[in-house]
Amino acid sequence: MFNTLFAALRTRTADVFESLTSLSDQSELIDDKKFLIPAFVVLASAFFFFASLSMDLNSQIILSVVVVLFALMIRRIASPITRMVLIFLSIVLSSRYLYWRITETFNEGMAIDYAFGFGLLVAELYAFIVLIFGYIQTIWPLKRLPTPLPIDSSSWPTVDIFIPSYNEPLEVVKPTILAAMAIDWPADKIKVYVLDDGRRADFREYCETVGVVHVTRPNNFHAKAGNINAALENTSGEYVAIFDCDHIPTRSFLQVVMGWFSGYPKLAMIQTPHHFFSPDPFEKNLKTFKKVPNEGELFYGLIQDGNDFWNASFFCGSCAVIRRTHLLEVGGIAVETVTEDAHTALKLHRKGYDTAYLAVPQAAGLATESLSGHVGQRIRWARGMAQIFRTDNPLLGKGLSFGQRICYVNAMMHFFYGLPRIIFLTAPIAYLVFGAHVIYASAIEIATYAIPFLILANTANSHIQGNYRHSFWNEVYETVLAWYILRPTLYALVNPKAGGFNVTAKGGLIEKTYFDLKISGPYIFILLMNLAGLTFGIWRLFTESGDEFLTTVINMFWTGYNVLLLGASVLVARESIQRREHPRGQLDIDVSIQTPDERAYKAKVLDFSMGGLGLEVEHQGRLQKDQSLFIVMPLNERKFVLPVRVASANGNRLGLQFDNLSIEQEKNLVNATFARADVWVDSWAVASRKLSLSSLWSIVQIGAFGNIYLLRKLPRWIWIGLKQRVFSILRIRVKDA
């Protein structure tokens, strides 16, 4: 009966929200945001009123239960009104929790309580600010669509394609070069430049062979930013399209993007998503590829769309087009920080220019292969954002709107999560081990204020983020990276000029499974601390009573959750084998196979790479491993033939390897696969939405497995470490003797 009533109420509420949504015209919201400033003032006043409203414990319980039940009832109603209501309710409970923490949990206690409690409060204040700014940033995703170009292509502008490279292998860069050459644009209005900061002979020869311009400079000042700026001095296209050397554009890239520049002289830059067709270390090592959204999908799927509403879309260094005149007006690509892309966008916005974001994947690249490479990339991003925060703070100075300031500040504050995350991972240990009350209140009070606030924040974010981020996964990502971004971000605040640009390696192989003990060391140590805390907690369960017993239970649940997060982090450091030299993308097209004696077989492509194809063949029975064949692939209105060899045969499944392709054949292959206009659209944000409890259960399983793996391996690592240490001491003594 309750379920029936709940469903009926949800249906009626959905009807009401749909009516409210139909009353609001989105274009008016987009064109005039001035109404939002007074609205935020009114809401802030309401939040302060609700936060400071005096209530006894029973009233707080009733308020929390009513708000949580209402939020759970409406969370599945797809409507902007739902999003705003959930945000409002989340901020109400968050504000009440924080007001209670500040005013009622520091009234008494010992010095150790104040010390640990203050640290936790700082972390909570940080989380609260980021939560509020995040809500503002994503309050109304713009969902901009492509706009058509003029019918007369002779009026289309000239575009220079820049492909900067430093130390990447030529095999990684080849598909990007060939795809850039295939972009559908008038031939006299497009030119491809490979900006080779490695000054390599094989790159020069290849560029000359295929017919693109190979550009070098005498030094490597300012890394990628300096490389692009040097090229700007010697090129003349009205627009510049920039692709990282492993980001392969589709043929339709410019036709999808360039329409917005027509008749919009203030538009300086259009950014498209960074889509990756290979798994990152989280997806590869946790086996979650295409099942759980990767770390970047939230930014490119939701946050950039939210930024676009505020005219605050960031330049992300690749898969973007910039108007040359506006870029030169701000001095080219920013060189003052190592996050040159976001800093360049900030400079453009300060000049009064606009930017845009199109959430249509029109290029795809390689994700970082190893956890160490991934961590190094994030360290650079974090350091760069901290440098901008220190030297060109968006809260200060002229030229930015309210929304732009919030979007930039939130992006920068995000990378300061290192210290708060470590505090959250260790705070309950303070009570379990030392008896410190980090929140000086009764267990029932803590539960009454904290649990509803956490449920509402999770519910609101789950509704807003949808397919782009599953609940609780953000905490896994932050746990892995927290230790490593802590020092660079804090140090950049003190010395913003410290640290250089590091290139993220792509296209590497991992020959065998191994555990990266060095990079996982910090969170193994924190995990052992939490396990020790659980041990002390078990002892406290037998020695404490009353409220202290309940406090012990709460802290043990908190510690247990941290143990699961840390266990998942440990598992990410278990590097899986990656023996494929050419990562594969997925594709669903019909082809045919021909044998040298002209027998033909119909087949469907399952996946592809520059090295080969995976096929499902109809009525396959005669094709054998190592057999030489020809694959006939469609390309627009024509077909082309490629020589292949059967690398594997398993029933109707064939793995084909390309056999000595010519440059012309490689061009055709890229055109028919990587450069297809539709190739990446179906693989964009394919992970299905998950309920919070389902997502939590996934993390419980992964975290438990990670802890089991660690407990099995730890004795062996300790023994090997001790043995190495003993041998080292013996060698020193022998040398001294």
Buried (B, 14 or more C-beta within 10 A) or exposed (E): EEEEEEEEBBEEBBEEBBEBBEEEEEEEBBEEBEEBEEEBEEBEEBBEEBBEBEEEEEEBBEBBEEBBEBBBBBBEBEBBBBBBBBBBBBBBBBBBBBBBBEEEBBEEBEEBBBEBBEBBBEBBBBBBEBBBBBBBBBBBBBEBEBBEBEEEEEEBBBBBBBBBBBEBBBEBBBBBBBBBBBBEBEEEBBBBBBBBBBEBEEBBEBBEEBEBBBBBBEEBEBBBBBBBBBBBEEBEBBBBBBBBBBBBBBBBBBBBBBBBBBEBEEBBBBBBBBBBBBBBBBBBBBEBBEBBBBBBBBBBBBBBBBBBBBBBBBBBBBBBBBBBEBBEBBEBBBBBBBBBBBBBBBBBBBEEBBBBBBBBBBBBBBBBBBBBBBBBBBBBBBBBBBBBBBEBBBEEEEBBBBBBBBBBBBBBBBBBBBBBBBBBBBBBBBBBBBBBBBBBBBBBBBBBBBBBBBBBBBBBBBBBBBBBBBBBBBBBBBBBBBBBBBBBBEBBEEEBEEBEBBBBBBBBEBEEEEBBEEBBEBBBEBBEBBBBBBEBBEEBEEEBEEEBBBBBBBBBEBBBBBBBBBBBBBBBBBBBEBEEBBBBBBBEBEBBBBBEEEEEBEBBBBBBBBBBBBBBBEEBEEBEEEBEBBBBBEBEEEEBEBBBBBBEBEEBEBBBBBBEBEEEBBBBBBBBBBBBBEBBEEBBBEBEBBEBEEBBEBBBEBBBBBBEBBEEBBEEEEEEEEEEEEEEEEEEEEEEE
